[in-house]
């Protein structure tokens, strides 16, 4: 089989890149093909997604993407040239994970109560970083602002590693990160974990509360996910072959262990990805409107 190129719309080292690279070896075995990872960063994943949309629909160029470029960017920019729900075909869900809010040690914030108190007492003083305008990390921050009536400045970065470095250096007070990216900074004590965005705490960070546990964030829940997508028009037989290969790769013990260590819940293979995309669209529309990102 000809090589299969998996496009990742972010620089190497981020959470989506992590998902793609951890899948690549097992997927290559399932497909009996060489897998090439192509990092095409920019515009919160949209540039990479656009490359896949414009590629031949033959199963040899795929996207491993997230809700950023598949859902959110179209809500923010209705004139965007592609529509993730119409121009990309779901192959399958890879996994999902909540995010973590971390604080710089220099901020003096060590708890979720302390975060709310500090930001409310100093409206506009603090900033939080994300992986780009319209990214799930950005929307997690805007959802927190909307729920608790907080005033913070958003600082977009091109990649998550840069957020961690600025937090560790005291150049940024807060940041939303994927657990896999935040882990080395947390374990080394360079940043302080404050809260997670899922409905429940992470087993790996049992002392860190979920946002929803705090009365100011009642009902707060936002989970990022990773999925494999193909260009519209890819034959059903090709999608079926790719879907089977993806399911086999996700059952690989090495893949499962790597995802578990990164707090990623591995897909079971029977999820309705199209319905997930539709549900996320409705949820994120409210956040986009609050942040005036569609203006």
C-alpha atoms as an extended CHARMM CRD file, in Angstrom:
* protein
*
       295  EXT
         1         1  UNK       CA              0.0000000000        0.0000000000        0.0000000000  PROA      1               0.0000000000
         2         2  UNK       CA              1.2070000000        3.5240000000       -0.7810000000  PROA      2               0.0000000000
         3         3  UNK       CA              2.3290000000        5.6780000000        2.1760000000  PROA      3               0.0000000000
         4         4  UNK       CA             -0.4340000000        7.3400000000        4.1720000000  PROA      4               0.0000000000
         5         5  UNK       CA              0.1210000000       10.9310000000        5.2290000000  PROA      5               0.0000000000
         6         6  UNK       CA             -1.4720000000       12.0210000000        8.4810000000  PROA      6               0.0000000000
         7         7  UNK       CA             -1.7380000000       15.7910000000        8.6780000000  PROA      7               0.0000000000
         8         8  UNK       CA             -1.5930000000       17.4030000000       12.1110000000  PROA      8               0.0000000000
         9         9  UNK       CA             -2.5640000000       21.0640000000       12.1820000000  PROA      9               0.0000000000
        10        10  UNK       CA             -0.1590000000       21.9320000000       15.0020000000  PROA      10              0.0000000000
        11        11  UNK       CA              3.5840000000       21.9610000000       15.6930000000  PROA      11              0.0000000000
        12        12  UNK       CA              5.2690000000       18.8280000000       16.9960000000  PROA      12              0.0000000000
        13        13  UNK       CA              4.9920000000       18.3280000000       20.7400000000  PROA      13              0.0000000000
        14        14  UNK       CA              1.3610000000       19.2980000000       21.2220000000  PROA      14              0.0000000000
        15        15  UNK       CA             -1.5010000000       17.0540000000       22.2890000000  PROA      15              0.0000000000
        16        16  UNK       CA             -2.8680000000       16.3900000000       18.7780000000  PROA      16              0.0000000000
        17        17  UNK       CA              0.6290000000       15.5890000000       17.5470000000  PROA      17              0.0000000000
        18        18  UNK       CA              1.0040000000       13.2850000000       20.5550000000  PROA      18              0.0000000000
        19        19  UNK       CA             -2.1530000000       11.4060000000       19.5480000000  PROA      19              0.0000000000
        20        20  UNK       CA             -1.0720000000       11.0460000000       15.9290000000  PROA      20              0.0000000000
        21        21  UNK       CA              2.4670000000        9.9040000000       16.6850000000  PROA      21              0.0000000000
        22        22  UNK       CA              1.4090000000        7.3880000000       19.3150000000  PROA      22              0.0000000000
        23        23  UNK       CA             -1.0180000000        5.8690000000       16.8220000000  PROA      23              0.0000000000
        24        24  UNK       CA              1.2950000000        5.8580000000       13.8280000000  PROA      24              0.0000000000
        25        25  UNK       CA              3.2450000000        2.6390000000       14.4320000000  PROA      25              0.0000000000
        26        26  UNK       CA              0.1930000000        0.5310000000       15.2890000000  PROA      26              0.0000000000
        27        27  UNK       CA             -1.7610000000        2.0860000000       12.4200000000  PROA      27              0.0000000000
        28        28  UNK       CA              1.0690000000        1.3440000000        9.9910000000  PROA      28              0.0000000000
        29        29  UNK       CA              0.9180000000       -2.2800000000       11.0660000000  PROA      29              0.0000000000
        30        30  UNK       CA             -2.8760000000       -2.4160000000       10.6680000000  PROA      30              0.0000000000
        31        31  UNK       CA             -2.7550000000       -0.8710000000        7.1960000000  PROA      31              0.0000000000
        32        32  UNK       CA              0.4840000000       -2.5460000000        6.0910000000  PROA      32              0.0000000000
        33        33  UNK       CA              1.6240000000        0.9030000000        4.9780000000  PROA      33              0.0000000000
        34        34  UNK       CA              4.1760000000        3.5330000000        5.8970000000  PROA      34              0.0000000000
        35        35  UNK       CA              2.7060000000        6.4010000000        7.9370000000  PROA      35              0.0000000000
        36        36  UNK       CA              4.1010000000        9.9120000000        7.4430000000  PROA      36              0.0000000000
        37        37  UNK       CA              3.2270000000       12.6420000000        9.9870000000  PROA      37              0.0000000000
        38        38  UNK       CA              2.9510000000       16.0800000000        8.3790000000  PROA      38              0.0000000000
        39        39  UNK       CA              2.8160000000       18.9650000000       10.8840000000  PROA      39              0.0000000000
        40        40  UNK       CA              1.0990000000       21.9370000000        9.2380000000  PROA      40              0.0000000000
        41        41  UNK       CA              0.6590000000       24.4850000000       12.0120000000  PROA      41              0.0000000000
        42        42  UNK       CA             -1.3390000000       27.6920000000       12.0760000000  PROA      42              0.0000000000
        43        43  UNK       CA             -4.8240000000       29.1420000000       12.6120000000  PROA      43              0.0000000000
        44        44  UNK       CA             -5.6800000000       26.7570000000       15.4840000000  PROA      44              0.0000000000
        45        45  UNK       CA             -5.3520000000       23.7410000000       13.1910000000  PROA      45              0.0000000000
        46        46  UNK       CA             -7.3570000000       25.1670000000       10.3030000000  PROA      46              0.0000000000
        47        47  UNK       CA             -4.4480000000       25.3480000000        7.8330000000  PROA      47              0.0000000000
        48        48  UNK       CA             -3.7440000000       21.6440000000        8.2610000000  PROA      48              0.0000000000
        49        49  UNK       CA             -7.4230000000       20.7730000000        7.9590000000  PROA      49              0.0000000000
        50        50  UNK       CA             -7.7090000000       22.8210000000        4.7820000000  PROA      50              0.0000000000
        51        51  UNK       CA             -4.7860000000       20.8830000000        3.3060000000  PROA      51              0.0000000000
        52        52  UNK       CA             -6.6390000000       17.6100000000        3.9050000000  PROA      52              0.0000000000
        53        53  UNK       CA             -9.9040000000       19.0040000000        2.5150000000  PROA      53              0.0000000000
        54        54  UNK       CA             -8.0580000000       19.8890000000       -0.6750000000  PROA      54              0.0000000000
        55        55  UNK       CA             -6.3110000000       16.5170000000       -1.0020000000  PROA      55              0.0000000000
        56        56  UNK       CA             -7.4280000000       13.6200000000       -3.2210000000  PROA      56              0.0000000000
        57        57  UNK       CA            -10.1880000000       11.6040000000       -1.5520000000  PROA      57              0.0000000000
        58        58  UNK       CA             -8.3810000000        8.2820000000       -1.8030000000  PROA      58              0.0000000000
        59        59  UNK       CA             -7.4770000000        7.4750000000        1.7970000000  PROA      59              0.0000000000
        60        60  UNK       CA             -3.8150000000        8.4440000000        1.4790000000  PROA      60              0.0000000000
        61        61  UNK       CA             -4.0980000000       11.8700000000        3.1320000000  PROA      61              0.0000000000
        62        62  UNK       CA             -5.9130000000       11.9730000000        6.4620000000  PROA      62              0.0000000000
        63        63  UNK       CA             -6.3770000000       14.4110000000        9.3010000000  PROA      63              0.0000000000
        64        64  UNK       CA             -5.8070000000       13.6450000000       12.9320000000  PROA      64              0.0000000000
        65        65  UNK       CA             -7.5380000000       16.6550000000       14.3670000000  PROA      65              0.0000000000
        66        66  UNK       CA             -9.4950000000       18.0400000000       17.2600000000  PROA      66              0.0000000000
        67        67  UNK       CA            -12.6660000000       19.9560000000       17.9160000000  PROA      67              0.0000000000
        68        68  UNK       CA            -10.6820000000       23.1450000000       17.2240000000  PROA      68              0.0000000000
        69        69  UNK       CA            -10.3710000000       22.7980000000       13.4830000000  PROA      69              0.0000000000
        70        70  UNK       CA            -13.3060000000       20.4580000000       12.9600000000  PROA      70              0.0000000000
        71        71  UNK       CA            -15.8930000000       22.5010000000       14.8820000000  PROA      71              0.0000000000
        72        72  UNK       CA            -14.7700000000       25.7470000000       16.5070000000  PROA      72              0.0000000000
        73        73  UNK       CA            -12.9600000000       27.5960000000       13.7240000000  PROA      73              0.0000000000
        74        74  UNK       CA            -16.0380000000       27.6010000000       11.4840000000  PROA      74              0.0000000000
        75        75  UNK       CA            -18.1470000000       29.0590000000       14.3110000000  PROA      75              0.0000000000
        76        76  UNK       CA            -15.6180000000       31.8280000000       14.7670000000  PROA      76              0.0000000000
        77        77  UNK       CA            -15.0450000000       32.5050000000       11.1010000000  PROA      77              0.0000000000
        78        78  UNK       CA            -18.1770000000       31.6850000000        9.0580000000  PROA      78              0.0000000000
        79        79  UNK       CA            -16.3320000000       32.7240000000        5.8770000000  PROA      79              0.0000000000
        80        80  UNK       CA            -13.7100000000       30.0100000000        6.3750000000  PROA      80              0.0000000000
        81        81  UNK       CA            -13.2010000000       28.0870000000        3.1570000000  PROA      81              0.0000000000
        82        82  UNK       CA            -14.0530000000       24.6830000000        4.5940000000  PROA      82              0.0000000000
        83        83  UNK       CA            -16.7280000000       23.3040000000        6.9070000000  PROA      83              0.0000000000
        84        84  UNK       CA            -15.4900000000       20.5330000000        9.1690000000  PROA      84              0.0000000000
        85        85  UNK       CA            -18.8930000000       18.8430000000        9.2380000000  PROA      85              0.0000000000
        86        86  UNK       CA            -19.4250000000       18.9620000000        5.4810000000  PROA      86              0.0000000000
        87        87  UNK       CA            -15.9780000000       18.7580000000        3.9160000000  PROA      87              0.0000000000
        88        88  UNK       CA            -14.4820000000       16.0830000000        6.1520000000  PROA      88              0.0000000000
        89        89  UNK       CA            -15.7630000000       12.5460000000        6.6540000000  PROA      89              0.0000000000
        90        90  UNK       CA            -15.4280000000       10.9230000000       10.0920000000  PROA      90              0.0000000000
        91        91  UNK       CA            -13.2170000000        7.8540000000       10.1700000000  PROA      91              0.0000000000
        92        92  UNK       CA            -13.4120000000        7.4950000000       13.9220000000  PROA      92              0.0000000000
        93        93  UNK       CA            -12.8680000000        8.9400000000       17.3520000000  PROA      93              0.0000000000
        94        94  UNK       CA             -9.3800000000        8.3970000000       18.7470000000  PROA      94              0.0000000000
        95        95  UNK       CA             -9.8540000000        9.5750000000       22.2960000000  PROA      95              0.0000000000
        96        96  UNK       CA            -10.9450000000       12.3740000000       24.5460000000  PROA      96              0.0000000000
        97        97  UNK       CA             -9.5390000000       14.2510000000       27.4840000000  PROA      97              0.0000000000
        98        98  UNK       CA            -10.3440000000       17.0970000000       29.7650000000  PROA      98              0.0000000000
        99        99  UNK       CA             -7.9300000000       20.0110000000       30.0460000000  PROA      99              0.0000000000
       100       100  UNK       CA             -6.1170000000       21.4430000000       33.0270000000  PROA      100             0.0000000000
       101       101  UNK       CA             -5.7900000000       25.0490000000       34.1890000000  PROA      101             0.0000000000
       102       102  UNK       CA             -2.3180000000       25.6930000000       35.5690000000  PROA      102             0.0000000000
       103       103  UNK       CA             -0.8200000000       28.7260000000       37.2870000000  PROA      103             0.0000000000
       104       104  UNK       CA              2.6900000000       30.1260000000       37.4080000000  PROA      104             0.0000000000
       105       105  UNK       CA              4.3430000000       29.9230000000       40.8040000000  PROA      105             0.0000000000
       106       106  UNK       CA              4.8890000000       33.6760000000       40.6190000000  PROA      106             0.0000000000
       107       107  UNK       CA              1.1130000000       34.2720000000       40.4860000000  PROA      107             0.0000000000
       108       108  UNK       CA              0.7920000000       33.0950000000       44.0820000000  PROA      108             0.0000000000
       109       109  UNK       CA             -2.3710000000       31.1210000000       43.1810000000  PROA      109             0.0000000000
       110       110  UNK       CA             -2.4610000000       27.5100000000       44.3480000000  PROA      110             0.0000000000
       111       111  UNK       CA             -6.1920000000       26.6590000000       44.5500000000  PROA      111             0.0000000000
       112       112  UNK       CA             -9.3640000000       27.1330000000       42.5350000000  PROA      112             0.0000000000
       113       113  UNK       CA            -10.7590000000       29.3730000000       45.2940000000  PROA      113             0.0000000000
       114       114  UNK       CA             -7.5810000000       31.4030000000       45.1230000000  PROA      114             0.0000000000
       115       115  UNK       CA             -7.8730000000       31.7020000000       41.3400000000  PROA      115             0.0000000000
       116       116  UNK       CA            -11.4220000000       33.0660000000       41.5200000000  PROA      116             0.0000000000
       117       117  UNK       CA            -10.5460000000       35.4370000000       44.3520000000  PROA      117             0.0000000000
       118       118  UNK       CA             -7.3940000000       36.7940000000       42.7080000000  PROA      118             0.0000000000
       119       119  UNK       CA             -9.0220000000       37.4430000000       39.3250000000  PROA      119             0.0000000000
       120       120  UNK       CA            -12.1440000000       39.0200000000       40.8260000000  PROA      120             0.0000000000
       121       121  UNK       CA            -10.0760000000       41.3500000000       43.0310000000  PROA      121             0.0000000000
       122       122  UNK       CA             -7.8990000000       42.3750000000       40.0950000000  PROA      122             0.0000000000
       123       123  UNK       CA            -10.1220000000       42.5040000000       36.9690000000  PROA      123             0.0000000000
       124       124  UNK       CA             -8.0530000000       42.7090000000       33.8140000000  PROA      124             0.0000000000
       125       125  UNK       CA             -4.7190000000       42.2670000000       35.5930000000  PROA      125             0.0000000000
       126       126  UNK       CA             -4.1720000000       38.6010000000       34.8150000000  PROA      126             0.0000000000
       127       127  UNK       CA             -3.6940000000       36.7860000000       31.5130000000  PROA      127             0.0000000000
       128       128  UNK       CA             -4.1940000000       33.1960000000       30.4500000000  PROA      128             0.0000000000
       129       129  UNK       CA             -2.5750000000       31.4440000000       27.5280000000  PROA      129             0.0000000000
       130       130  UNK       CA             -3.9680000000       29.0020000000       24.9860000000  PROA      130             0.0000000000
       131       131  UNK       CA             -2.7920000000       27.3290000000       21.7950000000  PROA      131             0.0000000000
       132       132  UNK       CA             -4.5110000000       29.9420000000       19.6320000000  PROA      132             0.0000000000
       133       133  UNK       CA             -7.6630000000       31.9220000000       19.0180000000  PROA      133             0.0000000000
       134       134  UNK       CA            -10.5920000000       29.5450000000       18.6950000000  PROA      134             0.0000000000
       135       135  UNK       CA             -8.7030000000       26.5700000000       20.1140000000  PROA      135             0.0000000000
       136       136  UNK       CA            -10.4280000000       24.3560000000       22.6730000000  PROA      136             0.0000000000
       137       137  UNK       CA             -7.9920000000       25.7540000000       25.2410000000  PROA      137             0.0000000000
       138       138  UNK       CA             -9.0910000000       29.2910000000       24.4000000000  PROA      138             0.0000000000
       139       139  UNK       CA            -12.7530000000       28.3280000000       24.6130000000  PROA      139             0.0000000000
       140       140  UNK       CA            -12.1500000000       26.6450000000       27.9740000000  PROA      140             0.0000000000
       141       141  UNK       CA            -10.8450000000       29.9610000000       29.2720000000  PROA      141             0.0000000000
       142       142  UNK       CA            -13.7410000000       31.9330000000       27.8470000000  PROA      142             0.0000000000
       143       143  UNK       CA            -16.2230000000       29.4570000000       29.3270000000  PROA      143             0.0000000000
       144       144  UNK       CA            -14.5860000000       29.9680000000       32.7450000000  PROA      144             0.0000000000
       145       145  UNK       CA            -14.8430000000       33.7390000000       32.3390000000  PROA      145             0.0000000000
       146       146  UNK       CA            -18.4940000000       33.4980000000       31.3230000000  PROA      146             0.0000000000
       147       147  UNK       CA            -19.5040000000       31.1580000000       34.1590000000  PROA      147             0.0000000000
       148       148  UNK       CA            -17.7700000000       33.0360000000       36.9930000000  PROA      148             0.0000000000
       149       149  UNK       CA            -17.8850000000       36.5910000000       35.5690000000  PROA      149             0.0000000000
       150       150  UNK       CA            -14.1080000000       36.8890000000       35.4130000000  PROA      150             0.0000000000
       151       151  UNK       CA            -12.0810000000       39.4820000000       33.5430000000  PROA      151             0.0000000000
       152       152  UNK       CA             -8.8300000000       38.0800000000       32.1170000000  PROA      152             0.0000000000
       153       153  UNK       CA             -6.8350000000       38.7530000000       28.9850000000  PROA      153             0.0000000000
       154       154  UNK       CA             -6.3470000000       35.9470000000       26.5020000000  PROA      154             0.0000000000
       155       155  UNK       CA             -2.8390000000       35.4370000000       25.0950000000  PROA      155             0.0000000000
       156       156  UNK       CA             -2.7400000000       33.1320000000       22.0440000000  PROA      156             0.0000000000
       157       157  UNK       CA              0.3600000000       31.0060000000       21.4150000000  PROA      157             0.0000000000
       158       158  UNK       CA              1.3580000000       28.9480000000       18.3990000000  PROA      158             0.0000000000
       159       159  UNK       CA              1.9800000000       25.8470000000       20.4920000000  PROA      159             0.0000000000
       160       160  UNK       CA              1.4130000000       24.4860000000       23.9840000000  PROA      160             0.0000000000
       161       161  UNK       CA              5.1130000000       24.0950000000       24.8220000000  PROA      161             0.0000000000
       162       162  UNK       CA              5.5290000000       27.8750000000       24.6470000000  PROA      162             0.0000000000
       163       163  UNK       CA              2.7000000000       28.3330000000       27.1610000000  PROA      163             0.0000000000
       164       164  UNK       CA              4.4380000000       26.0510000000       29.6470000000  PROA      164             0.0000000000
       165       165  UNK       CA              7.7560000000       27.8330000000       29.1980000000  PROA      165             0.0000000000
       166       166  UNK       CA              6.2210000000       31.2640000000       29.7780000000  PROA      166             0.0000000000
       167       167  UNK       CA              4.3410000000       30.0070000000       32.8250000000  PROA      167             0.0000000000
       168       168  UNK       CA              7.5030000000       28.4550000000       34.2320000000  PROA      168             0.0000000000
       169       169  UNK       CA              9.3720000000       31.7080000000       33.6120000000  PROA      169             0.0000000000
       170       170  UNK       CA              6.7160000000       33.8600000000       35.2450000000  PROA      170             0.0000000000
       171       171  UNK       CA              5.8640000000       35.6880000000       32.0190000000  PROA      171             0.0000000000
       172       172  UNK       CA              2.2480000000       34.4360000000       32.1070000000  PROA      172             0.0000000000
       173       173  UNK       CA             -0.0210000000       33.9010000000       35.1150000000  PROA      173             0.0000000000
       174       174  UNK       CA             -2.3920000000       31.1660000000       33.9060000000  PROA      174             0.0000000000
       175       175  UNK       CA             -2.7250000000       28.7240000000       31.0540000000  PROA      175             0.0000000000
       176       176  UNK       CA             -5.0340000000       25.9930000000       29.8240000000  PROA      176             0.0000000000
       177       177  UNK       CA             -3.1130000000       22.9200000000       28.6950000000  PROA      177             0.0000000000
       178       178  UNK       CA             -3.6740000000       19.3210000000       27.6920000000  PROA      178             0.0000000000
       179       179  UNK       CA             -2.5900000000       16.9880000000       30.5310000000  PROA      179             0.0000000000
       180       180  UNK       CA              0.0800000000       15.3400000000       28.3670000000  PROA      180             0.0000000000
       181       181  UNK       CA              1.6820000000       18.7400000000       27.7340000000  PROA      181             0.0000000000
       182       182  UNK       CA              1.2520000000       20.0210000000       31.2900000000  PROA      182             0.0000000000
       183       183  UNK       CA              2.5640000000       16.8640000000       32.9650000000  PROA      183             0.0000000000
       184       184  UNK       CA              6.3150000000       17.5780000000       32.7850000000  PROA      184             0.0000000000
       185       185  UNK       CA              5.8020000000       21.1320000000       34.0270000000  PROA      185             0.0000000000
       186       186  UNK       CA              3.6180000000       19.9480000000       36.9140000000  PROA      186             0.0000000000
       187       187  UNK       CA              5.9000000000       17.0700000000       37.9000000000  PROA      187             0.0000000000
       188       188  UNK       CA              8.9430000000       19.3540000000       37.9490000000  PROA      188             0.0000000000
       189       189  UNK       CA              7.0990000000       21.8570000000       40.1370000000  PROA      189             0.0000000000
       190       190  UNK       CA              7.4060000000       24.6520000000       37.5900000000  PROA      190             0.0000000000
       191       191  UNK       CA              3.6280000000       25.2360000000       37.4420000000  PROA      191             0.0000000000
       192       192  UNK       CA              0.7300000000       24.6130000000       39.8270000000  PROA      192             0.0000000000
       193       193  UNK       CA             -2.3580000000       22.6480000000       38.6730000000  PROA      193             0.0000000000
       194       194  UNK       CA             -5.5450000000       24.5000000000       39.6450000000  PROA      194             0.0000000000
       195       195  UNK       CA             -8.5510000000       22.7310000000       38.0800000000  PROA      195             0.0000000000
       196       196  UNK       CA             -9.6000000000       20.3040000000       35.3610000000  PROA      196             0.0000000000
       197       197  UNK       CA            -12.3340000000       20.9640000000       32.8130000000  PROA      197             0.0000000000
       198       198  UNK       CA            -14.0340000000       17.5720000000       32.8350000000  PROA      198             0.0000000000
       199       199  UNK       CA            -16.9090000000       16.4960000000       35.0440000000  PROA      199             0.0000000000
       200       200  UNK       CA            -14.5630000000       14.4530000000       37.2580000000  PROA      200             0.0000000000
       201       201  UNK       CA            -11.0500000000       14.7150000000       38.6470000000  PROA      201             0.0000000000
       202       202  UNK       CA             -8.1040000000       13.0640000000       36.9120000000  PROA      202             0.0000000000
       203       203  UNK       CA             -6.9370000000        9.8470000000       38.6300000000  PROA      203             0.0000000000
       204       204  UNK       CA             -3.3730000000       11.1180000000       38.0820000000  PROA      204             0.0000000000
       205       205  UNK       CA             -4.1760000000       14.4300000000       39.8370000000  PROA      205             0.0000000000
       206       206  UNK       CA             -6.6330000000       13.4140000000       42.5590000000  PROA      206             0.0000000000
       207       207  UNK       CA             -5.9470000000       16.5410000000       44.5930000000  PROA      207             0.0000000000
       208       208  UNK       CA             -6.9540000000       18.8610000000       41.7370000000  PROA      208             0.0000000000
       209       209  UNK       CA            -10.6870000000       19.6520000000       41.6100000000  PROA      209             0.0000000000
       210       210  UNK       CA            -12.9410000000       19.8070000000       38.5900000000  PROA      210             0.0000000000
       211       211  UNK       CA            -14.2040000000       23.3090000000       37.8180000000  PROA      211             0.0000000000
       212       212  UNK       CA            -17.7660000000       22.0600000000       38.3460000000  PROA      212             0.0000000000
       213       213  UNK       CA            -17.0120000000       21.3730000000       42.0240000000  PROA      213             0.0000000000
       214       214  UNK       CA            -16.7920000000       25.1310000000       42.6660000000  PROA      214             0.0000000000
       215       215  UNK       CA            -20.1040000000       27.0090000000       43.0310000000  PROA      215             0.0000000000
       216       216  UNK       CA            -18.8910000000       29.7210000000       40.6440000000  PROA      216             0.0000000000
       217       217  UNK       CA            -18.5350000000       27.1460000000       37.8340000000  PROA      217             0.0000000000
       218       218  UNK       CA            -21.6730000000       25.0550000000       38.2930000000  PROA      218             0.0000000000
       219       219  UNK       CA            -22.2460000000       22.8110000000       35.2800000000  PROA      219             0.0000000000
       220       220  UNK       CA            -18.8720000000       23.6430000000       33.7200000000  PROA      220             0.0000000000
       221       221  UNK       CA            -17.6360000000       20.8260000000       31.4930000000  PROA      221             0.0000000000
       222       222  UNK       CA            -15.5420000000       20.9360000000       28.3530000000  PROA      222             0.0000000000
       223       223  UNK       CA            -13.7110000000       17.9300000000       26.9880000000  PROA      223             0.0000000000
       224       224  UNK       CA            -11.3820000000       17.9930000000       24.0420000000  PROA      224             0.0000000000
       225       225  UNK       CA            -11.2490000000       15.0810000000       21.6280000000  PROA      225             0.0000000000
       226       226  UNK       CA             -9.1000000000       13.7240000000       18.8250000000  PROA      226             0.0000000000
       227       227  UNK       CA            -10.4660000000       12.1570000000       15.6850000000  PROA      227             0.0000000000
       228       228  UNK       CA             -9.3480000000       10.8260000000       12.3410000000  PROA      228             0.0000000000
       229       229  UNK       CA            -11.0430000000       12.4350000000        9.3410000000  PROA      229             0.0000000000
       230       230  UNK       CA            -10.8130000000       11.9720000000        5.5790000000  PROA      230             0.0000000000
       231       231  UNK       CA            -11.6540000000       14.3290000000        2.6970000000  PROA      231             0.0000000000
       232       232  UNK       CA            -15.2620000000       14.4060000000        1.5640000000  PROA      232             0.0000000000
       233       233  UNK       CA            -15.8240000000       11.9890000000       -1.3010000000  PROA      233             0.0000000000
       234       234  UNK       CA            -13.5840000000        9.2530000000        0.0780000000  PROA      234             0.0000000000
       235       235  UNK       CA            -15.2430000000        5.9620000000       -0.9690000000  PROA      235             0.0000000000
       236       236  UNK       CA            -17.2060000000        4.1310000000        1.7130000000  PROA      236             0.0000000000
       237       237  UNK       CA            -15.0560000000        1.0320000000        1.2020000000  PROA      237             0.0000000000
       238       238  UNK       CA            -11.9050000000        3.0470000000        1.9450000000  PROA      238             0.0000000000
       239       239  UNK       CA            -13.4930000000        4.6130000000        5.0410000000  PROA      239             0.0000000000
       240       240  UNK       CA            -14.4540000000        1.1350000000        6.2510000000  PROA      240             0.0000000000
       241       241  UNK       CA            -10.8750000000       -0.1090000000        5.8060000000  PROA      241             0.0000000000
       242       242  UNK       CA             -9.4520000000        2.9240000000        7.6150000000  PROA      242             0.0000000000
       243       243  UNK       CA            -12.0000000000        2.5800000000       10.4210000000  PROA      243             0.0000000000
       244       244  UNK       CA            -11.0800000000       -1.0580000000       10.9650000000  PROA      244             0.0000000000
       245       245  UNK       CA             -7.3820000000       -0.1880000000       10.9920000000  PROA      245             0.0000000000
       246       246  UNK       CA             -7.9700000000        2.6160000000       13.4960000000  PROA      246             0.0000000000
       247       247  UNK       CA             -9.9210000000        0.3390000000       15.8190000000  PROA      247             0.0000000000
       248       248  UNK       CA             -7.1630000000       -2.2560000000       15.6690000000  PROA      248             0.0000000000
       249       249  UNK       CA             -4.5230000000        0.3880000000       16.4260000000  PROA      249             0.0000000000
       250       250  UNK       CA             -6.4780000000        1.6740000000       19.4280000000  PROA      250             0.0000000000
       251       251  UNK       CA             -6.5410000000       -1.8600000000       20.8740000000  PROA      251             0.0000000000
       252       252  UNK       CA             -2.7300000000       -2.0220000000       20.7600000000  PROA      252             0.0000000000
       253       253  UNK       CA             -1.4130000000       -2.2920000000       24.3310000000  PROA      253             0.0000000000
       254       254  UNK       CA              1.3950000000        0.2070000000       23.7780000000  PROA      254             0.0000000000
       255       255  UNK       CA             -1.0000000000        2.7950000000       22.3620000000  PROA      255             0.0000000000
       256       256  UNK       CA             -3.5020000000        2.2740000000       25.1810000000  PROA      256             0.0000000000
       257       257  UNK       CA             -0.7660000000        2.6420000000       27.8090000000  PROA      257             0.0000000000
       258       258  UNK       CA              0.5970000000        5.8540000000       26.2880000000  PROA      258             0.0000000000
       259       259  UNK       CA             -2.8630000000        7.4200000000       26.1330000000  PROA      259             0.0000000000
       260       260  UNK       CA             -3.7100000000        6.3320000000       29.6660000000  PROA      260             0.0000000000
       261       261  UNK       CA             -0.5300000000        7.9320000000       31.0010000000  PROA      261             0.0000000000
       262       262  UNK       CA             -1.5490000000       11.1670000000       29.2470000000  PROA      262             0.0000000000
       263       263  UNK       CA             -5.0620000000       11.0990000000       30.7800000000  PROA      263             0.0000000000
       264       264  UNK       CA             -6.6260000000       10.3710000000       27.3850000000  PROA      264             0.0000000000
       265       265  UNK       CA             -9.7110000000        8.1560000000       27.3970000000  PROA      265             0.0000000000
       266       266  UNK       CA             -9.2630000000        5.8350000000       24.4270000000  PROA      266             0.0000000000
       267       267  UNK       CA            -12.2490000000        5.4940000000       22.0880000000  PROA      267             0.0000000000
       268       268  UNK       CA            -14.1390000000        2.2000000000       22.1950000000  PROA      268             0.0000000000
       269       269  UNK       CA            -14.8710000000        2.2670000000       18.4740000000  PROA      269             0.0000000000
       270       270  UNK       CA            -18.6540000000        2.4910000000       18.6120000000  PROA      270             0.0000000000
       271       271  UNK       CA            -18.9680000000        6.2360000000       19.2340000000  PROA      271             0.0000000000
       272       272  UNK       CA            -21.1270000000        8.3310000000       16.9160000000  PROA      272             0.0000000000
       273       273  UNK       CA            -18.5150000000       10.8960000000       15.9330000000  PROA      273             0.0000000000
       274       274  UNK       CA            -20.8910000000       12.8020000000       13.6740000000  PROA      274             0.0000000000
       275       275  UNK       CA            -23.2900000000       13.2530000000       16.6120000000  PROA      275             0.0000000000
       276       276  UNK       CA            -20.4240000000       14.3540000000       18.8780000000  PROA      276             0.0000000000
       277       277  UNK       CA            -19.4680000000       17.0050000000       16.3430000000  PROA      277             0.0000000000
       278       278  UNK       CA            -23.0570000000       18.2160000000       16.1990000000  PROA      278             0.0000000000
       279       279  UNK       CA            -23.3560000000       18.3340000000       20.0150000000  PROA      279             0.0000000000
       280       280  UNK       CA            -20.0790000000       20.2420000000       20.3710000000  PROA      280             0.0000000000
       281       281  UNK       CA            -21.2390000000       22.7590000000       17.8000000000  PROA      281             0.0000000000
       282       282  UNK       CA            -24.2640000000       23.6420000000       19.9030000000  PROA      282             0.0000000000
       283       283  UNK       CA            -22.2210000000       23.8660000000       23.1250000000  PROA      283             0.0000000000
       284       284  UNK       CA            -19.4710000000       26.0170000000       21.6740000000  PROA      284             0.0000000000
       285       285  UNK       CA            -21.8060000000       28.4250000000       19.8930000000  PROA      285             0.0000000000
       286       286  UNK       CA            -22.6960000000       29.9600000000       23.2840000000  PROA      286             0.0000000000
       287       287  UNK       CA            -19.0550000000       30.4110000000       24.2720000000  PROA      287             0.0000000000
       288       288  UNK       CA            -18.1430000000       31.9240000000       20.9100000000  PROA      288             0.0000000000
       289       289  UNK       CA            -21.0200000000       34.4010000000       21.2230000000  PROA      289             0.0000000000
       290       290  UNK       CA            -20.0010000000       35.3640000000       24.7900000000  PROA      290             0.0000000000
       291       291  UNK       CA            -16.4060000000       36.0190000000       23.7460000000  PROA      291             0.0000000000
       292       292  UNK       CA            -17.5780000000       37.8850000000       20.6250000000  PROA      292             0.0000000000
       293       293  UNK       CA            -15.2470000000       35.7120000000       18.5760000000  PROA      293             0.0000000000
       294       294  UNK       CA            -17.6490000000       35.6450000000       15.6340000000  PROA      294             0.0000000000
       295       295  UNK       CA            -17.6330000000       39.4220000000       15.1670000000  PROA      295             0.0000000000
